[in-house]
Amino acid sequence: MVNLSLYTTTAVILLDSDGNRILGKYYGTKNPYPTIKEQKVFEKGLFEKTRRANGEIILYDNQVVLYRNSIDVFFYVVGSAEENELILSSILSAFYDSISSLLRHQVEKRTLVDNLDLVVLTLDETIDDG
């Protein structure tokens, strides 16, 4: 049976060039990473898998992950393995383009941290509880 839920996103994660979390927001009651420790392990493995890759989509730990790199920041959108990759891609593109527009196309760690309130607001407006 096809998953007909509006809730498609498991997590949105922003990591710096060293794999440290800038922003991480996990969604849903069936979140496979309920504790901070599990989230950090997932993020570290995800970063190791994608830091040198040239793709934009992978299947990691039974999760579909779409990612994008900008200077020294990695953007990740995570969904369950059954999710439609095109929807997750649209989420990633909308979020990235909004951030880029708000920060005047200077999407780098320092600018993101300095304007973290705008980044979090943009994330909350892009994704409503998953």
C-alpha positions as CSV (number, residue, x, y, z in Angstrom):
1,M,0.0,0.0,0.0
2,V,1.2,3.5,-0.9
3,N,2.0,5.9,1.9
4,L,-0.5,8.7,1.5
5,S,0.6,10.9,4.4
6,L,1.4,14.5,4.2
7,Y,4.3,14.0,6.6
8,T,7.3,13.2,4.3
9,T,10.3,14.6,6.1
10,T,12.2,12.8,8.9
11,A,14.8,15.4,9.4
12,V,16.5,18.5,8.0
13,I,20.2,18.8,9.0
14,L,22.8,21.5,8.3
15,L,26.4,20.4,8.9
16,D,29.6,22.4,8.6
17,S,32.7,21.3,6.6
18,D,34.0,19.3,9.7
19,G,30.7,17.4,10.2
20,N,29.6,19.5,13.2
21,R,25.9,20.3,13.5
22,I,24.8,23.9,12.7
23,L,21.1,23.0,12.7
24,G,19.3,19.7,13.1
25,K,15.5,19.3,13.3
26,Y,13.9,15.9,13.5
27,Y,10.3,15.3,12.9
28,G,7.6,12.7,13.5
29,T,6.4,10.4,16.2
30,K,8.2,7.5,14.5
31,N,11.5,9.3,14.5
32,P,14.2,6.6,14.2
33,Y,16.7,8.8,16.1
34,P,14.9,9.9,19.3
35,T,18.0,10.8,21.4
36,I,20.7,13.4,20.7
37,K,23.3,10.6,20.9
38,E,21.6,8.6,18.1
39,Q,21.2,11.8,16.1
40,K,24.9,12.6,16.4
41,V,25.9,9.1,15.3
42,F,23.6,9.3,12.3
43,E,24.9,12.7,11.3
44,K,28.5,11.7,11.7
45,G,28.0,8.6,9.5
46,L,26.0,10.6,7.0
47,F,28.7,13.3,6.7
48,E,31.4,10.6,6.2
49,K,29.4,9.0,3.4
50,T,28.6,12.3,1.6
51,R,31.5,14.7,2.2
52,R,33.4,13.5,-0.9
53,A,30.5,12.3,-3.0
54,N,29.3,14.2,-6.1
55,G,25.7,12.9,-6.0
56,E,22.7,14.5,-4.5
57,I,20.8,11.5,-3.3
58,I,21.7,8.4,-1.3
59,L,20.1,5.6,0.7
60,Y,21.7,5.6,4.2
61,D,20.6,3.7,7.2
62,N,17.2,2.8,5.5
63,Q,16.6,6.5,4.9
64,V,16.5,8.5,1.7
65,V,18.8,11.4,2.0
66,L,19.0,14.3,-0.4
67,Y,21.9,16.7,0.1
68,R,23.5,19.8,-1.3
69,N,26.9,21.4,-0.6
70,S,27.5,25.1,-0.5
71,I,31.0,26.4,0.2
72,D,31.4,25.0,3.8
73,V,27.9,23.9,4.6
74,F,26.0,20.7,3.8
75,F,22.2,20.7,3.6
76,Y,20.4,17.4,4.1
77,V,16.8,16.5,3.8
78,V,16.0,13.0,5.2
79,G,12.9,10.9,4.6
80,S,11.9,7.3,5.0
81,A,12.9,4.8,2.3
82,E,9.3,4.7,0.9
83,E,9.2,8.5,0.3
84,N,9.1,10.1,-3.1
85,E,12.5,11.6,-3.9
86,L,11.0,14.3,-6.0
87,I,9.1,15.7,-3.1
88,L,12.2,15.7,-0.9
89,S,14.1,17.3,-3.7
90,S,11.5,20.1,-3.9
91,I,11.8,20.6,-0.2
92,L,15.6,20.9,-0.4
93,S,15.5,23.2,-3.3
94,A,12.9,25.5,-1.8
95,F,14.7,25.6,1.6
96,Y,18.1,26.3,0.0
97,D,16.8,28.9,-2.5
98,S,15.0,30.7,0.3
99,I,18.2,30.8,2.5
100,S,20.3,31.9,-0.4
101,S,17.9,34.7,-1.2
102,L,17.7,35.9,2.4
103,L,21.4,35.8,2.9
104,R,22.1,37.6,-0.4
105,H,23.7,34.4,-2.0
106,Q,26.3,34.2,0.8
107,V,25.5,30.7,2.0
108,E,28.4,29.9,4.2
109,K,28.8,28.8,7.9
110,R,29.5,32.2,9.4
111,T,26.6,33.9,7.6
112,L,24.3,31.1,8.6
113,V,25.3,31.2,12.3
114,D,25.0,35.0,12.3
115,N,21.5,34.8,10.9
116,L,20.4,31.6,12.6
117,D,17.0,33.1,13.6
118,L,16.2,33.7,9.9
119,V,17.4,30.2,9.0
120,V,15.2,28.5,11.7
121,L,12.2,30.7,10.7
122,T,12.7,29.7,7.1
123,L,12.9,26.0,8.0
124,D,9.7,26.3,10.1
125,E,7.9,28.0,7.2
126,T,9.1,25.4,4.7
127,I,8.3,22.3,6.7
128,D,5.3,22.2,9.0
129,D,6.0,19.4,11.6
130,G,7.4,17.0,9.0
